[in-house]
Amino acid sequence: MDLNILWFILIGVLFAGFFFFEGFDYGVGILLPFIGKDDVERRVIINTIGPVWDGNEVWLITAGGAIFAAFPNWYATLFSGFYLAMFLILFALIIRGVSFEFRSSNRAPSWRKTWDGALFLGSFLSAILWGVAVTNLLRGVPIDANMQYVGTFFDLLSPYALTGGLATLVLFALHGALYLTLKTEGALLQRSWYFAKGLSPTAVLVLVVLAILTFFQTDLFSSTLATVALGLCALAAILTLVLVMKEQSGKAFITSSLTIVTLVASVFLGLFPRVMVSSLNPEWSLHIYNASSSPYTLKIMSIVALTLVPVVLAYQAWTYWVFRKRVTARDIHY
């Protein structure tokens, strides 16, 4: 295994970690106005992710930095071609982050409702747009021989990509509902189960539709490993449905996590060794060699990653351990 393959795998792991951690984070934000019936309940819900939401986004920052350093041509084509989509994601992340900080700065009910709405909107948009972006990488976008994106924003809004956006929206909402079953009590716990039971069959249905469209719209099924990963994703989704109906929150959260991780794995395995597929000519696709940095750069990055990543993982694990208990109205703080 050379360093190009190693860094492709590491970036895939970073995105899998981001969707796993930020997935339930987004899901909690999406469900906030539906599960929280008053200010106190919404505050409890927000406090379940309050200590960890910003740490969860480190996975995205690290993934973006890794793409920039390891595969600069991928970074340049991706962020220039997906400029408007990435700007919308950035906008959603900004209003989402600001809502955590601004919500409690004023006691007026209208003020808090406004920022609760911003938290919902930021989470909702982010969940959809990430699915649209990832499925476009797999389906292919207009890239010419000079590695330049020559399409428009509307080229990204195909039925297949929008189905991918719907899939991540439903999966993240389900993931968030299951997270809340682990972190809340009483009425909030019951409402979380209500939404989990409604979302789990929807998630299975959407994944089936996405898999069918993937068969016709991409070449993912030409990869045995990608096909296996997608099959494991379907199995995990079905197990999640069964466990949700039995109200086994811990096991359901694990299988929900596996559904998201294996879905991301199937996308990266379906791409390999490409990083962006050209819909104009397969030979113009970006792959791990024509998009990469020099071997020396990859070597230095590997040394730095092996040194610092374990520290970051240990710190995040410690954070989740410290804030592992359920959150109740007695524990809330503004």
PyMOL commands that set and color helices and strands:
alter all, ss='L'
color gray80, all
select helices_A, chain A and resi 3-35+39-49+53-56+58-70+72-81+83-105+109-139+153-156+159-183+186-217+220-222+224-245+249-271+282-284+295-322+329-331
alter helices_A, ss='H'
color red, helices_A
select strands_A, chain A and resi 274-276+286-287
alter strands_A, ss='S'
color yellow, strands_A
deselect
rebuild
show_as cartoon
